[in-house]
Amino acid sequence: MTTAASTLDSAQGADGNQPSERDTSAYCPADRQARLKQQVASILSAPVYDVAIETPLQPAQRLSAQLGNQVLLKREDLQPVYSFKIRGAYTRVARLSPSERARGVITASAGNHAQGLALAAQKLGVRALIVMPTTTPRLKVEGVCARGATALLHGASFPEALAHALQLADRHGYTFVPPFDDPDVIAGQGTVAVELLRQHQGALHAVFVPVGGGGLIAGVAAYIKYLRPEVKVIGVESKESACLQAALAANSRVVLPEVGGFADGVAVAQIGKLNFEFCRHYVDAVVTVGNDDICTAVRDIYNATRSITEPSGALAVAGLREYVRREGICDKTLIAINSGANIDFDRLGQVIERAGRENP
Ligand SMILES: Cc1ncc(COP(=O)(O)O)c(C=O)c1O
């Protein structure tokens, strides 16, 4: 595989002995293949359909004609919590032991994992406390409370909310359910790839995946590279939170000094640890896009589906556009994951304005 990520495979351990965070790529290919196989088995047994639906893969005709490629949208915005996040959260909670469930669950989330966890906990009869940054859109806070969980607003951004949630888990014994850095969460998110490869069995050039902490792309990349290694997996990040791109460039997870919150769902300063391991081996490239590109993609999706996505939810389409422009490809089949639709109504004006006029 000739991948941006795979050029990083030669990293060596600092002590040449115990694998550190920096050098786990030093695992031999056979070990890596075994780990991949294990993750794929976990994806295939993830119990997501207790709560999630199999979402449609929908052609975007106008965008396809504009770009000269067949564009298909994986409609994760149609999930019961209006994002794919229910898949990973439910898989994690369903796999907790009875004693872990009895202690109640806690997480930190910019909003969509929060709603996924709230619904998962409600379905499985587990108490849930969710720590969210104070900047979280109102709709997402309401979505958590409506599903019977307790929302606690703390900190201006995700890292502060996360630190507080970990502190509370430690102090009160709650079971922490990570938003992305966890094999079960990754397994749940990977079920998106199981569906899309089943729904589209013909030639497929690339799948575009939005990246925050890397839960979705880790699961999708693991499954696709195991089954269809010729299909490219392209990560798409906001320029304001491109933590995977920075980590790949540095060959180590870095903490971004600043993160913008326009695409609040992906406003993460550091790619997850396990997520980075999957990404560095199985992701072919990362594309970054600006906020205006994201808003244009919200419009593209509206034109194709008559549905509104949130900025993070439209990221993959924005990246797909950028990739086609950059690579000059045509007559290929490209899939973008429409990952979420939780946007406050009063933010729509801002999105429309930034998308610009369609036919100036
Ligand atoms: C709508 C949406 N898209 C994409 C992502 C990115 O997912 P991940 O953190 O698994 O990379 C998120 C994360 O919350 C999200 O809410």
The ligand as a MOL file (V3000), in Angstrom:
LIG
                    3D

  0  0  0     0  0            999 V3000
M  V30 BEGIN CTAB
M  V30 COUNTS 16 16 0 0 0
M  V30 BEGIN ATOM
M  V30 1 C -20.9790 14.8490 13.3510 0
M  V30 2 C -19.6280 14.2840 13.6600 0
M  V30 3 N -18.8470 13.9370 12.6500 0
M  V30 4 C -17.6150 13.4320 12.8500 0
M  V30 5 C -17.1140 13.2590 14.1320 0
M  V30 6 C -15.7290 12.7190 14.3130 0
M  V30 7 O -15.7380 11.4580 14.9370 0
M  V30 8 P -14.4610 10.8920 15.6570 0
M  V30 9 O -14.2740 11.6610 16.9230 0
M  V30 10 O -14.7930 9.4690 15.8900 0
M  V30 11 O -13.3220 11.1080 14.7390 0
M  V30 12 C -17.8960 13.6090 15.2270 0
M  V30 13 C -17.4270 13.4510 16.5900 0
M  V30 14 O -18.0990 13.7080 17.5450 0
M  V30 15 C -19.2020 14.1340 14.9850 0
M  V30 16 O -19.9920 14.4990 15.9920 0
M  V30 END ATOM
M  V30 BEGIN BOND
M  V30 1 1 1 2
M  V30 2 1 2 3
M  V30 3 2 2 15
M  V30 4 2 3 4
M  V30 5 1 4 5
M  V30 6 1 5 6
M  V30 7 2 5 12
M  V30 8 1 6 7
M  V30 9 1 7 8
M  V30 10 2 8 9
M  V30 11 1 8 10
M  V30 12 1 8 11
M  V30 13 1 12 13
M  V30 14 1 12 15
M  V30 15 2 13 14
M  V30 16 1 15 16
M  V30 END BOND
M  V30 END CTAB
M  END
